[in-house]
């Protein structure tokens, strides 16, 4: 039986509108230029500067910076500081008691828009651990309860669901807590089926002691060549999973590309290895390089957290079979092998954070700590631009960027560079005259307008086949009624329903108008 491609069904009222987060610049560049751009005429980068205490420094001038591309000094042609710090309201701490209802979400407008925060939980990872998923769930829940501001817009993605799980950003803490509560370790299927939720696969003796009438004999269970073949197949399976995870991350970045300014994403993962156990690079390396370049052009910063916390990277467990009589170095070999697995698993995470100007955190047990720390410095950023030479775009070579500051004790946190290809401007695909609505649906950020609540559920029947039904809730106070003859009040709504595939492409649509009348005497 062929598995159907997952679909996303979204509905939008034509009376509502979607918008974007608008940073407040101190030296105001236009909204169009408030993104990272890489063209033959201009290379524009975003960065932050912190002092020795990790606090952001905002009062620097162009004379304080030196920009180098592949070691060659560049003349700064554009410079500004964009302040994204909003006036923070008192955090609404949510009780852990489920019987105490959370306060209703604040209505977010362009005037009071807060931070845009994205969480990606890598629960589809072949290395995903039970401990890591518990830490991810509890860290996000604690952030929502204790740190999240009323006007913050937050989304939570999970890689196990694939890129077909569409998330819109919301400041509704109750809804976010429900999503976070579903973060759990689940047994892997297919190529990752050997993962039982532990940090390491249990060690097994490679010898079999066999008793027979002729005496005792020792036999080798797996030859060196068989082990090498098995490990290669296991590494290839993990590579396929990593490529899938990176595809989900790229899907998230693609949505954030529509939002201007610098965006912060937290990736919570048990590991992204880049090499096989024999040292050969995985094909996922090239996919990761393309992802970091795409993220840099979309002005997305990744703060990556190793969710395994502080643990012994070479620990021997009670379930391990270690027979020193067969090999006096058995314990040492197992410890070294596990240490190398952990180091390898962190390579990809560190690379993604470093290349996009974010921070990589490991050996941290309580994840709300690094989340709070990393967000504390994201209160604004510098935009620095220079005019590149013709050599920059000759071939798809990587151009290394170094940005130095001439004041002692300060550190620049910036992107590592970019590939020498010109970024094509984003242009939405127009399907019909209602293209603005399609763009609004694909945009991750809703602007306060009509507060539409939707519940969708799948139905299958012999007569109708597969159907997705949707229930709407719309506060009557947000609908404008007009007077009608006979003491009636009338409201008209246009409803557009769009079916998107996992790549956000429109595969089906319809538009319907609905008019309803009510007795004015029954209205409050």
Long-range contacts (C-beta under 8 A, 24 or more apart in sequence): 4-466, 5-164, 5-501, 5-502, 6-162, 6-164, 6-501, 6-502, 7-164, 7-468, 7-499, 7-500, 7-501, 7-502, 7-507, 8-164, 8-165, 8-166, 8-499, 8-500, 8-501, 8-502, 8-504, 9-456, 9-468, 9-470, 9-497, 9-498, 9-499, 9-500, 10-166, 10-441, 10-497, 10-498, 10-499, 10-500, 11-452, 11-454, 11-470, 11-472, 11-495, 11-496, 11-497, 11-498, 12-437, 12-440, 12-441, 12-452, 12-495, 12-496, 12-498, 13-450, 13-452, 13-474, 13-493, 13-494, 13-495, 13-496, 14-434, 14-437, 14-493, 14-494, 14-495, 14-496, 15-449, 15-450, 15-493, 15-494, 16-440, 16-446, 16-449, 16-450, 16-452, 17-440, 17-447, 17-449, 18-439, 18-440, 18-441, 18-443, 18-445, 18-446, 18-447, 19-110, 19-445, 19-446, 19-447, 20-258, 20-259, 20-260, 20-443, 20-445, 20-447, 21-113, 21-116, 21-153, 21-259, 21-260, 21-261, 21-445, 22-110, 22-113, 22-260, 22-261, 23-82, 23-83, 23-84, 23-260, 23-261, 23-262, 23-380, 24-82, 24-83, 24-84, 24-86, 25-80, 25-81, 25-82, 25-83, 26-58, 26-80, 26-81, 26-82, 26-83, 26-380, 27-79, 27-80, 27-81, 28-80, 29-78, 29-80, 29-82, 29-383, 31-260, 33-383, 34-82, 34-260, 34-261, 34-383, 35-260, 35-261, 35-298, 35-299, 36-296, 36-297, 36-298, 36-299, 36-415, 37-297, 37-385, 37-423, 38-297, 38-418, 38-421, 38-422, 38-423, 39-422, 39-423, 40-388, 40-390, 40-392, 40-393, 40-422, 41-387, 42-77, 42-78, 42-385, 42-386, 42-387, 42-388, 43-69, 43-385, 43-386, 43-387, 43-388, 43-392, 43-418, 44-78, 44-383, 44-384, 44-385, 45-383, 45-384, 45-385, 45-401, 45-403, 45-414, 45-415, 46-82, 46-262, 46-299, 46-357, 46-381, 46-382, 46-383, 46-414, 46-415, 47-357, 47-381, 47-382, 47-384, 47-403, 47-412, 47-413, 47-414, 47-415, 48-357, 48-377, 48-378, 48-380, 48-381, 48-382, 48-412, 48-413, 48-414, 49-382, 49-405, 49-410, 49-411, 49-412, 49-413, 50-377, 50-410, 50-411, 50-413, 51-409, 51-410, 51-411, 52-409, 52-411, 54-373, 54-376, 54-377, 55-376, 55-377, 56-377, 56-379, 56-380, 57-410, 58-83, 58-380, 60-382, 60-405, 60-407, 62-384, 63-406, 64-405, 64-406, 64-407, 65-382, 65-384, 65-403, 65-404, 65-405, 65-406, 66-403, 66-404, 66-405, 66-406, 67-384, 67-386, 67-401, 67-402, 67-403, 68-401, 68-402, 68-403, 68-404, 69-386, 69-388, 69-392, 69-399, 69-400, 69-401, 69-417, 70-399, 70-400, 71-400, 71-402, 74-386, 74-387, 74-388, 75-386, 75-387, 76-384, 76-385, 76-386, 77-385, 77-386, 77-387, 78-383, 78-384, 78-385, 79-382, 79-383, 79-384, 79-385, 80-382, 80-383, 81-380, 81-381, 81-382, 81-383, 82-261, 82-262, 82-380, 82-381, 82-382, 82-383, 83-379, 83-380, 84-115, 84-261, 84-262, 84-378, 84-379, 84-380, 84-381, 85-379, 85-380, 86-112, 86-113, 86-114, 86-115, 86-149, 86-151, 87-112, 88-114, 88-149, 89-149, 89-150, 89-151, 91-146, 91-147, 91-148, 91-149, 91-150, 92-150, 92-173, 93-145, 93-146, 94-144, 94-145, 94-146, 94-173, 94-177, 96-145, 101-174, 102-173, 102-174, 102-177, 103-173, 105-150, 105-170, 105-171, 105-172, 105-173, 106-150, 106-151, 106-171, 107-448, 107-451, 108-151, 108-153, 108-171, 108-448, 109-447, 109-448, 110-447, 112-151, 113-151, 113-153, 114-149, 114-150, 114-151, 114-152, 114-153, 114-171, 115-149, 115-152, 115-153, 115-264, 115-375, 115-378, 116-152, 116-153, 116-169, 116-259, 116-263, 116-264, 116-445, 117-148, 117-152, 117-153, 117-154, 117-155, 117-264, 117-266, 117-375, 118-154, 118-155, 118-157, 118-169, 118-252, 118-256, 118-263, 118-264, 118-265, 118-266, 119-154, 119-155, 119-156, 119-157, 119-265, 119-266, 119-268, 120-157, 120-158, 120-159, 120-248, 120-249, 120-252, 120-265, 120-266, 120-267, 120-268, 121-156, 121-157, 121-158, 121-159, 121-183, 121-268, 122-159, 122-245, 122-267, 122-268, 122-269, 122-270, 122-272, 123-158, 123-159, 123-160, 123-183, 123-184, 123-185, 123-186, 124-158, 124-159, 124-160, 124-161, 124-162, 124-241, 124-244, 124-245, 124-248, 125-159, 125-192, 125-241, 125-245, 125-269, 125-270, 125-271, 126-188, 126-191, 126-192, 126-195, 126-237, 126-238, 126-241, 127-195, 127-238, 127-270, 127-271, 127-273, 127-345, 128-185, 128-188, 128-195, 128-197, 128-270, 129-185, 129-197, 129-198, 129-199, 129-270, 129-307, 129-308, 130-185, 130-197, 130-198, 131-199, 131-307, 131-308, 131-309, 132-185, 132-268, 132-269, 132-270, 132-307, 132-308, 132-309, 133-183, 133-184, 133-185, 133-307, 134-185, 135-307, 135-308, 135-309, 135-365, 135-366, 135-367, 136-183, 136-268, 136-307, 136-367, 137-180, 137-181, 137-183, 137-184, 138-367, 138-368, 139-268, 139-307, 139-366, 139-367, 139-368, 139-371, 140-180, 140-183, 140-268, 140-367, 141-177, 141-180, 141-181, 142-366, 142-368, 143-368, 143-371, 143-372, 144-173, 144-176, 144-177, 144-180, 145-173, 145-177, 146-368, 147-368, 147-371, 147-372, 147-375, 148-173, 148-176, 153-445, 155-444, 156-180, 156-183, 157-248, 157-252, 158-182, 158-183, 159-244, 159-245, 159-248, 159-249, 160-186, 162-244, 162-248, 162-502, 163-247, 163-248, 163-251, 163-502, 163-503, 164-501, 164-502, 166-500, 166-504, 167-444, 168-444, 168-445, 168-446, 169-444, 169-445, 169-446, 170-446, 190-237, 191-237, 191-238, 191-240, 191-241, 192-237, 192-238, 192-241, 194-234, 198-317, 199-308, 199-311, 199-315, 200-315, 200-317, 200-338, 200-341, 202-317, 202-319, 202-320, 202-321, 203-316, 203-320, 203-321, 203-322, 203-334, 204-321, 205-321, 205-322, 205-323, 205-326, 206-326, 207-323, 207-326, 218-326, 228-278, 231-276, 231-277, 231-278, 232-276, 232-278, 235-276, 235-277, 235-282, 238-273, 238-282, 239-282, 239-283, 239-284, 242-272, 242-273, 242-282, 242-284, 242-287, 242-348, 243-283, 243-284, 243-287, 245-269, 245-272, 246-284, 246-287, 246-288, 246-291, 247-287, 249-291, 250-291, 250-294, 251-502, 251-503, 251-504, 253-291, 253-294, 253-295, 253-298, 253-300, 254-298, 254-504, 255-442, 255-443, 255-444, 255-504, 256-298, 256-300, 256-444, 257-298, 257-426, 258-426, 258-439, 258-442, 258-443, 258-444, 259-443, 259-444, 259-445, 261-299, 262-299, 262-301, 262-378, 262-381, 263-298, 263-299, 263-300, 263-301, 264-300, 264-301, 264-303, 264-358, 264-374, 264-375, 264-378, 265-300, 265-301, 265-302, 265-303, 266-302, 266-303, 266-304, 266-305, 266-371, 266-374, 267-302, 267-303, 267-304, 267-305, 267-349, 267-352, 268-305, 268-307, 268-367, 269-304, 269-305, 269-306, 269-307, 269-349, 270-306, 270-307, 270-308, 270-345, 271-306, 271-308, 271-342, 271-344, 271-345, 271-346, 271-348, 271-349, 272-345, 272-347, 272-348, 272-349, 272-351, 272-352, 273-341, 273-344, 273-345, 273-347, 273-348, 274-344, 274-347, 274-348, 274-351, 275-344, 275-347, 277-340, 277-341, 277-344, 284-348, 288-348, 288-351, 288-352, 289-398, 289-419, 291-352, 292-351, 292-352, 292-355, 292-356, 292-416, 293-418, 293-419, 295-356, 296-355, 296-356, 296-357, 296-415, 296-418, 297-418, 297-423, 300-356, 301-356, 301-357, 301-358, 301-378, 302-352, 302-353, 302-356, 302-358, 303-353, 303-358, 303-359, 303-360, 303-361, 303-370, 303-371, 303-374, 304-349, 304-350, 304-352, 304-353, 304-358, 304-359, 304-360, 304-361, 305-360, 305-361, 305-362, 305-364, 305-367, 305-370, 305-371, 306-346, 306-349, 306-360, 306-361, 306-362, 306-363, 306-364, 307-367, 308-362, 309-363, 309-364, 309-365, 310-363, 310-364, 310-365, 313-338, 313-339, 313-342, 313-343, 314-338, 314-339, 314-342, 354-416, 355-415, 355-416, 355-417, 356-415, 357-413, 357-414, 357-415, 357-416, 359-413, 377-413, 392-420, 393-420, 393-421, 393-422, 394-420, 395-420, 396-420, 396-421, 429-505, 431-506, 431-509, 432-509, 434-496, 434-511, 437-496, 437-498, 438-498, 438-506, 441-498, 441-500, 442-500, 442-504, 450-474, 450-478, 450-479, 451-475, 451-478, 470-497, 481-518, 481-523, 483-520, 484-517, 487-519, 487-520, 487-521, 488-517, 488-518, 488-519, 488-520, 489-517, 489-518, 489-519, 489-520, 489-523, 490-515, 490-516, 490-517, 491-515, 491-516
